[in-house]
């Protein structure tokens, strides 16, 4: 890591760091800001922080040397969690940005892939900048103000976020391994050269540091200025709710059930559940009432055909979607009650218009849906879907296609926000945590507000045992958070494998999915753990090939 992190810092000194409103810091003739200048004032520190905000969704080559335009950071990492676990299902053979290869488990299992290399270095880039701010502020050279405490709280929260992401991808799951001895990732606290490369700390050591950082973040926020009010860009700034939300995720993943439940309740305060029309609007903006945290993607940083919506939304005007509409697991969709409005965003009876569809049933000549008895009916149904959802002529349709994720301007390549945390997730975390504490009644009551808001006929009395309710809770997780990237961490926490063939099948093609069609559960299959980038092993003298996952 030593050499790579040096490069990252040098890149930090050279990139232009801007606010969410695109107000530029007065720069030197070299278009650079030195580390000393970055820490010279509270205002400059906020600009550093704004650079981290933008780095979450910018193309990786703009964040550090060695980056690649094929990965626009969280545009890729967020939906990846559902792509590799088979929730976001491919209907045809398209491989833009290695999205198909990732689905087939040919990316995170290869130490030379862009996916593992850029995820690793992006998260350490966040840590580097968080360290810069933490070390600079805690040195005590600046006068303490509420605004400075808010910056400090965000820096601690970012470091916790990055380490949680790293240890959950590059280390064995906390609940299915031996965290006291399982290797995690290197801890890095330095922000200035010379850097000292580190060996892998244990999973437990990383989790301990995350907990410390989140507690420090909460303390700083309690003494800090409130997050600015305003539009979607305000929620790009982290606040105490984000820190509590990450604490809830962290505690749930390690089996600290009471902490998870308590933190989840605090995280969602002030973020009311969506109504039906807002839930169906498309999840493209931080302005939604439930959104606790998300990246507001500004026009200056649009990623075009590198975006989350290019990879996952069936309204995006890009070849990844036009040729390969994404579908949901039909076992999930078929289980949605008629009284649950979330089912309306999935179209199980959409005609299969793609003659290159992986299931071989594309086009009128191969139609198997009895709803369409003539070619005119078939074509009319396709035209109606395109008209209703704003698709262009090149878009294909497919049974079980989704319209949960929709653009503000369907049929375009316009940028949209990336949502990272919603209050719905916090209801699910609280319910799961209480269930794990053998509090079935408490778990039902924790889920009730969310479940009743979505399903007018939901009845807690339908679930009489903990096992029954746990299966229902998993269903709620998969439906409510579908397409938002939680599949990977949920599978590891629940120790569940992937089986597209079970229970009537998911609708995925075995020919297309290959070895990822059926995958053994994480406790029995180390391929769930991402490979450490070979470039890291080569650069870090404290790592060798024997440290590879």
MITORLUM-68878 format. One record per residue (C-alpha): residue in one letter; x, y, z. Coordinates in steps of 0.05 Angstrom, whole numbers, padded with zeros to 5 digits, always signed. Layout:
<nodes>
AXYZ
...
</nodes>
This chain:
<nodes>
X+00000+00000+00000
X+00059+00046+00013
X+00072+00065-00059
X-00001+00068-00080
X-00021+00112-00021
X+00037+00159-00037
X+00009+00166-00107
X-00061+00178-00079
X-00036+00235-00035
X+00001+00266-00093
X-00062+00262-00134
X-00100+00295-00077
X-00051+00353-00080
X-00064+00361-00154
X-00139+00353-00162
X-00185+00412-00158
X-00228+00406-00096
X-00297+00438-00103
X-00359+00447-00063
X-00426+00416-00080
X-00444+00482-00112
X-00381+00480-00155
X-00349+00540-00121
X-00275+00534-00133
X-00220+00547-00083
X-00172+00601-00107
X-00116+00559-00134
X-00042+00566-00146
X-00017+00571-00218
X-00003+00496-00215
X-00077+00482-00202
X-00056+00450-00137
X-00070+00455-00062
X-00016+00433-00014
X-00031+00391+00047
X-00011+00449+00092
X-00059+00495+00055
X-00114+00443+00060
X-00108+00445+00136
X-00096+00519+00142
X-00168+00538+00154
X-00236+00510+00169
X-00259+00532+00100
X-00204+00495+00065
X-00219+00432+00106
X-00291+00436+00082
X-00265+00438+00011
X-00224+00375+00024
X-00287+00342+00051
X-00327+00364-00010
X-00274+00331-00053
X-00287+00266-00016
X-00362+00274-00027
X-00351+00281-00101
X-00300+00225-00102
X-00356+00177-00082
X-00386+00181-00151
X-00333+00208-00197
X-00297+00164-00247
X-00239+00132-00210
X-00184+00161-00254
X-00203+00230-00228
X-00191+00208-00156
X-00124+00173-00160
X-00070+00152-00211
X-00082+00083-00237
X-00157+00093-00236
X-00199+00073-00295
X-00258+00105-00330
X-00294+00038-00329
X-00310+00046-00256
X-00345+00108-00229
X-00337+00087-00156
X-00403+00081-00119
X-00442+00082-00184
X-00411+00012-00191
X-00401-00010-00119
X-00473+00001-00096
X-00510-00042-00147
X-00453-00093-00146
X-00480-00121-00081
X-00544-00143-00117
X-00509-00160-00183
X-00462-00213-00154
X-00516-00244-00110
X-00566-00254-00166
X-00619-00204-00143
X-00609-00158-00202
X-00616-00209-00257
X-00588-00202-00328
X-00636-00222-00383
X-00585-00223-00441
X-00512-00228-00457
X-00483-00158-00448
X-00416-00143-00414
X-00406-00068-00414
X-00361-00048-00356
X-00351-00122-00340
X-00420-00122-00309
X-00434-00191-00335
X-00366-00216-00313
X-00380-00189-00243
X-00447-00226-00244
X-00412-00290-00264
X-00362-00283-00206
X-00304-00270-00253
X-00286-00203-00223
X-00283-00204-00147
X-00249-00273-00150
X-00191-00248-00193
X-00135-00208-00159
X-00119-00171-00223
X-00190-00147-00238
X-00210-00074-00240
X-00266-00089-00191
X-00222-00110-00133
X-00166-00062-00148
X-00208+00000-00153
X-00254-00017-00095
X-00193-00026-00051
X-00159+00038-00072
X-00222+00080-00072
X-00237+00061+00000
X-00165+00074+00021
X-00168+00141-00015
X-00227+00159+00031
X-00187+00136+00091
X-00127+00178+00071
X-00168+00241+00066
X-00206+00225+00130
X-00139+00216+00165
X-00115+00283+00138
X-00175+00318+00168
X-00176+00279+00233
X-00102+00289+00246
X-00105+00362+00227
X-00165+00379+00270
X-00146+00338+00331
X-00077+00371+00332
X-00112+00430+00364
X-00081+00484+00321
X-00149+00511+00299
X-00201+00543+00344
X-00257+00494+00358
X-00323+00515+00327
X-00389+00478+00314
X-00372+00477+00240
X-00303+00447+00253
X-00335+00393+00296
X-00382+00377+00240
X-00324+00368+00192
X-00290+00323+00244
X-00353+00283+00252
X-00357+00272+00178
X-00284+00252+00174
X-00292+00199+00228
X-00356+00174+00195
X-00322+00169+00128
X-00264+00129+00157
X-00313+00082+00191
X-00352+00075+00126
X-00290+00058+00086
X-00263+00008+00136
X-00331-00026+00142
X-00335-00033+00067
X-00264-00060+00063
X-00270-00111+00119
X-00338-00136+00094
X-00311-00148+00024
X-00239-00169+00037
X-00248-00205+00103
X-00290-00264+00125
X-00359-00248+00152
X-00357-00232+00226
X-00413-00279+00245
X-00389-00338+00204
X-00315-00337+00221
X-00267-00326+00278
X-00258-00250+00278
X-00204-00252+00331
X-00158-00289+00283
X-00187-00280+00213
X-00145-00231+00172
X-00179-00166+00156
X-00146-00107+00121
X-00087-00060+00138
X-00102-00003+00186
X-00076+00064+00164
X-00076+00126+00207
X-00022+00168+00173
X-00038+00225+00126
X+00031+00247+00107
X+00093+00213+00078
X+00134+00174+00094
X+00080+00122+00099
X+00089+00058+00137
X+00057-00001+00102
X+00020-00047+00149
X+00003-00121+00150
X-00069-00143+00154
X-00102-00129+00221
X-00153-00180+00245
X-00226-00173+00229
X-00237-00159+00303
X-00186-00103+00304
X-00218-00069+00244
X-00287-00075+00275
X-00261-00046+00340
X-00232+00014+00303
X-00297+00024+00265
X-00335+00026+00331
X-00286+00077+00360
X-00291+00121+00299
X-00367+00120+00300
X-00369+00138+00373
X-00320+00195+00360
X-00363+00217+00301
X-00426+00219+00343
X-00391+00260+00397
X-00365+00309+00345
X-00433+00316+00313
X-00466+00328+00381
X-00420+00388+00388
X-00425+00407+00315
X-00467+00450+00270
X-00528+00418+00238
X-00525+00393+00167
X-00544+00449+00119
X-00617+00449+00098
X-00636+00454+00026
X-00642+00409-00034
X-00613+00343-00054
X-00541+00367-00047
X-00549+00377+00028
X-00554+00302+00039
X-00486+00292+00008
X-00459+00320+00073
X-00456+00268+00129
X-00490+00281+00196
X-00504+00246+00262
X-00560+00205+00230
X-00511+00176+00180
X-00463+00159+00237
X-00519+00124+00275
X-00541+00088+00211
X-00470+00062+00199
X-00467+00042+00272
X-00531+00002+00263
X-00502-00033+00202
X-00436-00046+00237
X-00470-00074+00300
X-00518-00118+00260
X-00462-00148+00220
X-00424-00168+00284
X-00484-00192+00324
X-00486-00135+00373
X-00562-00136+00370
X-00581-00085+00422
X-00532-00033+00395
X-00559-00045+00325
X-00631-00036+00347
X-00617+00027+00387
X-00574+00059+00333
X-00626+00044+00279
X-00680+00081+00318
X-00635+00142+00326
X-00613+00140+00253
X-00683+00146+00225
X-00706+00204+00268
X-00731+00260+00223
X-00734+00217+00160
X-00807+00195+00152
X-00827+00136+00109
X-00845+00148+00037
X-00916+00148+00014
X-00937+00105-00045
X-00927+00157-00100
X-00858+00176-00075
X-00837+00103-00067
X-00857+00091-00140
X-00824+00154-00165
X-00758+00120-00182
X-00707+00129-00125
X-00667+00179-00166
X-00663+00236-00117
X-00639+00251-00047
X-00700+00296-00039
X-00742+00235-00019
X-00762+00241+00054
X-00731+00174+00073
X-00662+00189+00046
X-00613+00198+00103
X-00551+00200+00059
X-00536+00199-00015
X-00491+00229-00068
X-00521+00287-00107
X-00491+00277-00176
X-00477+00345-00207
X-00474+00358-00282
X-00399+00372-00279
X-00387+00301-00255
X-00437+00263-00297
X-00411+00194-00314
X-00456+00181-00373
X-00448+00107-00389
X-00414+00092-00323
X-00472+00107-00277
X-00513+00066-00228
X-00574+00077-00271
X-00538+00054-00334
X-00523-00011-00298
X-00589-00021-00262
X-00647+00022-00287
X-00689-00001-00345
X-00704+00071-00367
X-00632+00090-00381
X-00615+00101-00454
X-00553+00058-00457
X-00536-00008-00490
X-00526-00045-00423
X-00600-00034-00409
X-00630-00031-00479
X-00600-00098-00498
X-00604-00128-00428
X-00664-00104-00387
X-00654-00122-00315
X-00705-00167-00283
X-00723-00188-00212
X-00724-00258-00184
X-00792-00284-00203
X-00797-00322-00137
X-00793-00255-00101
X-00843-00220-00147
X-00893-00277-00146
X-00893-00275-00070
X-00913-00201-00066
X-00986-00196-00042
X-01035-00158-00085
X-01044-00110-00027
X-00971-00089-00028
X-00960-00032-00076
X-00886-00048-00084
X-00907-00103-00131
X-00930-00051-00181
X-00859-00034-00202
X-00847-00104-00229
X-00878-00128-00294
X-00882-00204-00294
X-00925-00205-00357
X-00882-00158-00399
X-00872-00187-00469
X-00803-00213-00484
X-00783-00170-00543
X-00709-00187-00545
X-00693-00239-00597
X-00625-00246-00563
X-00655-00259-00494
X-00617-00311-00454
X-00678-00354-00442
X-00689-00363-00517
X-00761-00339-00514
X-00751-00270-00544
X-00793-00243-00601
X-00863-00259-00623
X-00842-00323-00658
X-00819-00350-00591
X-00875-00321-00548
X-00898-00367-00491
X-00944-00318-00455
X-01017-00337-00465
X-01038-00265-00453
X-01015-00248-00524
X-01053-00289-00576
X-01034-00247-00636
X-00972-00209-00658
X-01012-00145-00656
X-01028-00156-00582
X-00955-00172-00569
X-00930-00109-00603
X-00984-00066-00571
X-00963-00088-00502
X-00891-00070-00517
X-00911-00002-00543
X-00953+00012-00481
X-00895-00003-00434
X-00848+00041-00474
X-00898+00098-00474
X-00914+00092-00399
X-00842+00089-00376
X-00809+00134-00427
X-00767+00082-00463
X-00737+00094-00531
X-00746+00052-00593
X-00684+00010-00579
X-00706-00012-00510
X-00725-00085-00502
X-00777-00111-00454
X-00776-00175-00414
X-00820-00213-00365
X-00806-00192-00292
X-00770-00129-00314
X-00770-00074-00261
X-00785+00000-00257
X-00765+00011-00185
X-00704+00051-00206
X-00726+00104-00255
X-00691+00167-00279
X-00717+00236-00269
X-00716+00240-00346
X-00728+00170-00373
X-00698+00152-00439
X-00638+00198-00429
X-00567+00192-00402
X-00578+00247-00351
X-00544+00239-00283
X-00584+00221-00221
X-00568+00215-00147
X-00542+00152-00114
X-00579+00136-00050
X-00537+00102+00005
X-00582+00101+00066
X-00657+00104+00077
X-00699+00101+00140
X-00733+00038+00114
X-00668+00001+00124
X-00667+00023+00197
X-00735-00009+00210
X-00709-00073+00180
X-00646-00071+00222
X-00684-00059+00286
X-00733-00116+00271
X-00677-00165+00255
X-00637-00146+00316
X-00697-00156+00362
X-00712-00222+00330
X-00641-00245+00342
X-00652-00227+00416
X-00711-00275+00416
X-00760-00217+00421
X-00811-00239+00369
X-00864-00189+00392
X-00813-00132+00393
X-00789-00151+00323
X-00860-00150+00296
X-00872-00081+00327
X-00807-00056+00298
X-00826-00078+00228
X-00899-00057+00234
X-00892+00016+00212
X-00855-00003+00148
X-00896-00065+00132
X-00963-00030+00143
X-00941+00030+00102
X-00927-00016+00042
X-00981-00070+00049
X-01051-00050+00069
X-01067-00121+00092
X-01004-00135+00131
X-01019-00172+00195
X-00967-00188+00248
X-01009-00246+00273
X-00994-00284+00208
X-00925-00301+00237
X-00929-00345+00298
X-00858-00370+00304
X-00790-00337+00301
X-00771-00379+00240
X-00834-00357+00203
X-00822-00285+00219
X-00748-00289+00200
X-00767-00315+00131
X-00816-00258+00124
X-00765-00208+00147
X-00716-00233+00094
X-00772-00223+00043
X-00782-00152+00067
X-00707-00138+00062
X-00705-00166-00009
X-00766-00128-00033
X-00757-00061+00002
X-00683-00054-00013
X-00683-00089-00081
X-00632-00059-00128
X-00599-00017-00074
X-00540-00064-00063
X-00555-00100+00003
X-00555-00171-00026
X-00481-00184-00013
X-00479-00165+00061
X-00546-00197+00074
X-00524-00264+00044
X-00461-00263+00086
X-00497-00244+00151
X-00550-00297+00139
X-00499-00347+00112
X-00540-00361+00050
X-00516-00385-00017
X-00545-00372-00086
X-00591-00421-00122
X-00625-00396-00184
X-00655-00465-00196
X-00691-00475-00130
X-00766-00467-00118
X-00786-00461-00190
X-00725-00419-00210
X-00708-00346-00208
X-00714-00334-00283
X-00639-00329-00293
X-00606-00368-00349
X-00558-00422-00327
X-00520-00415-00393
X-00511-00341-00380
X-00496-00345-00305
X-00449-00405-00310
X-00415-00421-00243
X-00453-00365-00209
X-00519-00400-00222
X-00511-00439-00158
X-00461-00418-00104
X-00449-00451-00037
X-00462-00409+00025
X-00406-00362+00051
X-00385-00405+00110
X-00367-00461+00062
X-00341-00421+00003
X-00284-00371+00008
X-00300-00343-00060
X-00349-00296-00024
X-00287-00260+00001
X-00258-00211-00049
X-00187-00222-00072
X-00135-00171-00049
X-00109-00134-00110
X-00044-00163-00135
X-00018-00092-00141
X-00027-00083-00066
X+00010-00147-00051
X+00067-00126-00097
X+00072-00057-00066
X+00063-00074+00008
X+00125-00106+00039
X+00083-00132+00096
X+00039-00172+00050
X+00057-00232+00008
X+00021-00282-00036
X+00008-00323+00027
X-00038-00266+00051
X-00084-00274-00009
X-00156-00292+00006
</nodes>
